[in-house]
Amino acid sequence: MTSHLALKPFSAGKLSLTNRSVVAPMSRVSTLGDGIPTKAMADYYARFAKGGFGMIITEGTYTDRHFSQAYPNQPGITDGRQLEGWKHVIEKVKMKETPVILQLMHAGALSQHLTDTRAPSAIEPLRTMLAGYSMKQGRFPRPQSMNLAEIDQVIEGFVLSAQRAQEAGFDGIEIHSANGYLLDQFITDYTNMREDQYGGPLENRLRLTCQIIKKIRQYTQGDFVVGVRLSQGKVNDFDYLWANGLEDGKIIFQSIADAGADYIHFASEGKGFDHGCLTREGKSLPKLAKDLTGLPVIANGGLHIPEEAQRILQDEHADLIALGTGALSNPDWPLKLEKQQEVLDFDPAYFADGVAI
Ligand SMILES: Cc1cc2nc3c(=O)[nH]c(=O)nc-3n(C[C@H](O)[C@H](O)[C@H](O)COP(=O)(O)O)c2cc1C
């Protein structure tokens, strides 16, 4: 299938990619406990660049030493040593001139590392910790509600981390406002019971994400990309859909565009594009984001299947597609597509010993 749309170049705004396939962010908890990216991680990321991907988004990286860390052995970007570690990753990926974006992540109530956690409200998260990411398993602790000083600390952590990312040589950052982590906890009605300017109507619940976008814009320079990842589902609530479907989508996408985001990345974890990217009525949220904002939009969810990727691009649900597990089983997915080679399904046994590389 040499005419596959995923192989076409893409250029819009600050993004200029040789093709439309992107590696989705995937936590691999592979540092030695100090949050410093290792040489093995550099080799891991380089495989995707060699395999022809148009852009790589790194795993979620913690942003401060207060309450942001999600997993033991997760990488961070909170100091000079962690920054230096990321330089090795960038160097290896840049041998192929592939753009690389650092995903910035605050765990909030879903930390599998901390015992004392912070969240918008003191509500115990649904379900249990993810297997394979930590020795610690079972229920999440009940978090404390963040006070305003702690919210300011979150913003500061994201901004300083983005500045370090720019200094390290990343092409941009992606703000993780998806999958049930801190920023999504603010956006989601059932995890945010606040009565201040960060709670109540959706516009208020979006305030923290928007403040972070604006501040990062203000404190980074030039062509530095500021992307935002959103989702309906959560790692601890897979089937959750936005209560007001397209109406919520309009408010969320417009607010994020107005705050100054350079792209919107819509995630669908685990059960494919249709499961996580459509509203209850079957309407496409990535397509709405694209039509409403004119920003580049990345879609995700089972898109390593060539026909499915072609459908999403052909029907203009999104400009780019991000592969998670499909990139693990096919680190050379774009080259395979070009050469018309067989694409392998993801085998869950890949994580039999945990998610570390
Ligand atoms: C091991 C693993 C780790 C993940 N870590 C992250 C992460 O750090 N940040 C994030 O936004 N999504 C994360 N995800 C979700 C993926 O980016 C993606 O949305 C999901 O795998 C669905 O895409 P797929 O069907 O192509 O696999 C992770 C997924 C996996 C399998």
The ligand as a Gaussian input file, in Angstrom:
#p B3LYP/6-31G(d) Opt

LIG

0 1
 C        3.008000       0.628000      28.339000
 C        2.170000       1.820000      28.025000
 C        2.477000       3.019000      28.627000
 C        1.727000       4.158000      28.343000
 N        2.110000       5.357000      28.889000
 C        1.505000       6.495000      28.497000
 C        2.010000       7.761000      28.896000
 O        3.045000       7.881000      29.584000
 N        1.340000       8.858000      28.485000
 C        0.201000       8.787000      27.716000
 O       -0.373000       9.820000      27.370000
 N       -0.280000       7.585000      27.305000
 C        0.357000       6.457000      27.643000
 N       -0.073000       5.253000      27.147000
 C       -1.213000       5.204000      26.196000
 C       -0.716000       5.175000      24.744000
 O       -0.106000       6.402000      24.405000
 C       -1.881000       4.935000      23.746000
 O       -2.853000       5.924000      23.945000
 C       -2.518000       3.561000      23.932000
 O       -1.538000       2.528000      23.931000
 C       -3.524000       3.285000      22.792000
 O       -2.875000       3.302000      21.541000
 P       -2.595000       1.938000      20.727000
 O       -3.946000       1.326000      20.470000
 O       -1.890000       2.366000      19.492000
 O       -1.768000       1.069000      21.611000
 C        0.631000       4.089000      27.444000
 C        0.320000       2.857000      26.861000
 C        1.080000       1.740000      27.119000
 C        0.727000       0.459000      26.430000

